[in-house]
Amino acid sequence: MCPHQPQCPSFDAPDRDAATILAAHPVQGWSLLCNGVIVFEDTGELLPDGRCVDPCRPEPAHAAA
């Protein structure tokens, strides 16, 4: 259970990335959030229930012809 006030969003909430960082490992490219989510620097996520969230990558810009 989250000790923060207001409480951090749960791992299944749409705003789960707003949870407090408990452990940051920038050299390795990941951080552990209070709600158990591991976020990666490429925006991918690993949820506590084992599900993976793919990185959010922008569509490539196409050169004008």
PAVONU-930191 format. One record per residue (C-alpha): residue number from 0; residue in three letters; x, y, z. Coordinates in Angstrom, 3 decimals, m for minus. Layout:
# residues N
+-----+-----+----------+----------+----------+
:   n : res :        X :        Y :        Z :
+-----+-----+----------+----------+----------+
: NUM : ALA :        X :        Y :        Z :
...
+-----+-----+----------+----------+----------+
//
This chain:
# residues 65
+-----+-----+----------+----------+----------+
:   n : res :        X :        Y :        Z :
+-----+-----+----------+----------+----------+
:   0 : MET :    0.000 :    0.000 :    0.000 :
:   1 : CYS :    1.264 :    3.463 :   m0.893 :
:   2 : PRO :    2.331 :    5.601 :    2.096 :
:   3 : HIS :    2.169 :    8.880 :    0.144 :
:   4 : GLN :   m0.523 :   11.527 :    0.551 :
:   5 : PRO :   m2.279 :   11.828 :   m1.783 :
:   6 : GLN :   m1.865 :    8.174 :   m2.599 :
:   7 : CYS :   m0.030 :    7.250 :   m5.812 :
:   8 : PRO :   m2.134 :    5.894 :   m8.693 :
:   9 : SER :   m2.388 :    2.107 :   m8.829 :
:  10 : PHE :   m0.523 :    0.142 :  m11.495 :
:  11 : ASP :   m3.716 :   m0.353 :  m13.523 :
:  12 : ALA :   m4.726 :    3.337 :  m13.492 :
:  13 : PRO :   m4.314 :    5.357 :  m16.703 :
:  14 : ASP :   m1.977 :    7.786 :  m14.881 :
:  15 : ARG :    0.199 :    5.055 :  m13.307 :
:  16 : ASP :    3.389 :    6.851 :  m14.436 :
:  17 : ALA :    2.621 :    9.672 :  m11.986 :
:  18 : ALA :    3.550 :    7.436 :   m9.026 :
:  19 : THR :    6.594 :    8.346 :   m6.935 :
:  20 : ILE :    9.960 :    6.914 :   m7.981 :
:  21 : LEU :   11.320 :    4.566 :   m5.301 :
:  22 : ALA :   14.517 :    3.506 :   m7.072 :
:  23 : ALA :   16.113 :    5.128 :  m10.114 :
:  24 : HIS :   18.782 :    3.400 :  m12.183 :
:  25 : PRO :   19.487 :    5.842 :  m15.051 :
:  26 : VAL :   22.673 :    4.065 :  m16.128 :
:  27 : GLN :   20.629 :    0.903 :  m16.662 :
:  28 : GLY :   17.678 :    2.853 :  m18.105 :
:  29 : TRP :   14.885 :    1.989 :  m15.661 :
:  30 : SER :   13.085 :    3.176 :  m12.515 :
:  31 : LEU :   10.826 :    1.454 :   m9.997 :
:  32 : LEU :    7.663 :    3.340 :   m9.064 :
:  33 : CYS :    5.761 :    3.180 :   m5.767 :
:  34 : ASN :    2.939 :    1.239 :   m7.420 :
:  35 : GLY :    5.306 :   m1.554 :   m8.512 :
:  36 : VAL :    5.619 :   m0.467 :  m12.147 :
:  37 : ILE :    9.070 :   m0.569 :  m13.724 :
:  38 : VAL :    9.406 :    2.173 :  m16.335 :
:  39 : PHE :   12.133 :    2.121 :  m18.959 :
:  40 : GLU :   13.759 :    5.131 :  m20.588 :
:  41 : ASP :   12.272 :    4.125 :  m23.966 :
:  42 : THR :    8.787 :    4.565 :  m22.328 :
:  43 : GLY :    8.132 :    0.825 :  m22.113 :
:  44 : GLU :    6.783 :   m0.547 :  m18.839 :
:  45 : LEU :    6.658 :   m3.785 :  m16.896 :
:  46 : LEU :    3.579 :   m4.044 :  m14.671 :
:  47 : PRO :    3.542 :   m5.936 :  m11.349 :
:  48 : ASP :    1.120 :   m8.514 :  m12.760 :
:  49 : GLY :    3.693 :   m9.459 :  m15.436 :
:  50 : ARG :    2.167 :   m7.588 :  m18.368 :
:  51 : CYS :    4.388 :   m5.516 :  m20.640 :
:  52 : VAL :    3.479 :   m2.118 :  m22.056 :
:  53 : ASP :    5.170 :   m1.393 :  m25.379 :
:  54 : PRO :    7.171 :    1.822 :  m25.763 :
:  55 : CYS :    5.330 :    4.808 :  m27.213 :
:  56 : ARG :    7.303 :    5.661 :  m30.288 :
:  57 : PRO :    6.323 :    8.436 :  m32.682 :
:  58 : GLU :    5.505 :    7.588 :  m36.255 :
:  59 : PRO :    8.478 :    8.272 :  m38.533 :
:  60 : ALA :    8.277 :   11.512 :  m40.460 :
:  61 : HIS :    8.042 :   10.941 :  m44.210 :
:  62 : ALA :    9.955 :   13.167 :  m46.566 :
:  63 : ALA :    7.782 :   15.302 :  m48.806 :
:  64 : ALA :    7.953 :   14.126 :  m52.404 :
+-----+-----+----------+----------+----------+
//
